């Protein structure tokens, strides 16, 4: 027969173990630390399409370098390291968001031109197809954001008219993702202006 002191000690140890396990398992509800970002707080400014399009620029395909086509926001550390920021996500895939933003920015930068998404069936005699490879779209650990792209403009008959490269860096408050996303948005607009200047 067990001694009462032995039973009490065993019960106490069991209760202690249960409390420790409950604490370790973290059964209390915890807030989700995930944050989701869009490139703009509100829809991008759009230019009214010209009544008579003297020229049409069809944007696409827009291709993204694979390393930043990721739900998480990327941070470049030094020359060779890419870090994906934990709990910091793009609200929409960049493969959809970036082409949409570029079209809006180019429409503003080219007010005398009709700018729209590339559709193979929509090419006509006054159209230029603008293909874009976005090579960088990232925060860096030195307090800058970098947006860079190569592009080629092709007439409807397939002749390469021109090609170029655009690169924009802007400062942001290092360590502040919100500041970084805002700087990326501004840098994307500036890159669109560079491309537009070359297309004039």
N, C-alpha and C positions, 0 to 999 in steps of 0.2 A: 504494500500500500504506500502511495506517495505521501510524503510529508507535506503539510500545507505550505510551508516556506518554499519547498521545491516547486510546487504548483504555481505559486505567486511569482517566483523568479522566472519560470518558464513563460508564463503569461506576459510578464513585463518585457522579456526579450522579444517575444513574438510581436507585441505591439510596437516596440521600438523599430524592429525590422520592417514592419508594415509602413510606419511613418517615413522611414528613410527611403523605402522603395517608392512610395507615393510622391515624395519630394523629388526624387531622381527622375521619375517618369514624366514629371511636369504635366500633371493632369489639368492644371488650371489653363483656361483659354489664353492664348498669347496673340497679340496683334500681328498681322501680316506686315513685315517691313518692306514689301515690294512697292516700288514706285514706277509709274508709267508716264512716258513723256511723248509729246507731239512736237512737231517742228514750229508750230505757231499756236498762240493762244486763241486766235480767231482765224477765220478763213483768209487766205492770202488775197491781197489786193489784185483785182483782175482788170485788165484793160478792155474796153469795149472793142469788139471786132470792127475793123474798118468796113465802111459800107461797100467799098470797091477794093477788093484785095489785089493790089498790084503784084503781090508776091505772097506765097504761102510757105511757111516753114513747118514741116511735119517732124516732130521730135520722137525719135525712137529708132531702133531699140535703145533703151537706156540700160546698160549693164553695170553691175556692181562688182567690185573686187570681192572675192568670196569671204575674206576674213572679217569684213564688217557687215556682211549681209546676215546678221545674227540678231536675235531678239534682244540681247543685252547690249548696252552702250559700251563701246570700246575705248580703251585708253592706251596710247603708245608710251611705253617706258623705254627711253633711250632709242637706239636705232633699230633694234631687232626684236623687242618684246612687245606683245600685245596682251593686254589684260582685259577681260570682260568683267565689268563692274557688277558685283553681286547686288541683287535686289533692284537694279536700275535697268528698266526695260523700255524699248520703243513700244508705244501703244498700237502702232500699225507696222507691218513689215516695211522696211526701207525700200524693198523692191517695188512697192506700190507708192509709198509716200514721196520718194525722191523724184520720180518722173513727173508726178502731179505738181510738185512744187516748182520744178524746173520749167514746166510749161507755163505756169502762172507768172514766174519771174521773167521769162523771155518775152511773154506777151506785153508786160509792162515796159520792158527795155526796147521793144520793137513796136511802137504804137502804130506804125504805118504798115504793119505786116500781120496777116492772119497766122496765128500760131496754134497748132493743135497736136494731138497725139497721132503718131504715124500709123496709118492703116494702108496696107499694100494696095487696096482697091481705090484709095482716095488720091493717089498720085496723078497729077495732070501736068500740062505743059508749063505751068507757072510755079510748080512746087519744087522745093528743096527738101531732101531728107537729111535730117541732122542726127547722126548716130553719136552716142556719148558713152564713154567708158569712165565711170567714176572710180578713181584709183585710191583716193583717200577721203575719209569722212570721219574724223576722229578727234578726240581730246588728246592732249599730250601732257606728260608730267612736268613740262617746263612752263606751263601756263598759257599755252596757245591752243587754238583749234586749227585744224588743217582741212581744207576742202580742195581737191585737185581732180582734174579730169582731162582726158584726151578726147578729141572730137573730130569728126569728118563730115563735111557737107557735100552731098551728092545731088546732081540734077536728075530730073526724071529719066533722062536717057542713059543714066549709069555713069556718066563722066564725072570723075572726082573734081570738084571745083576748088575746094580748099580744105585744109585741115590745120589743127592747132592744139595747143595745150593751155589750160588755164589753172592757176593755183592761187589760193587766197589763204592767208593766215590772219587770225585775229586773236587778241588776248582775251582771256577769261579769268575769273577768280579761281585759281587752282584749288581743287578739292570740292568745288561747288558745282554739282552736276547741272543744276538749273541754269546757272550762269553759262556753263559750257554749251548746253542745248540752245540757249538764246544766241550765243556767238556763232554756232554752226548755222543757224537760220540766216543770220546776217551775211555770213561768208558765202552761203549758197546763192543768195541774191547777188552779191558782188561778182561771183564767178559767172552767173548768167549774164551780167552786164558786160564782162570781158568777152564772152563768146559773141554776144550781140554786136559789139563793136567790130569784131573781126568779120562778121557776116554782112555788115553794111556795105 
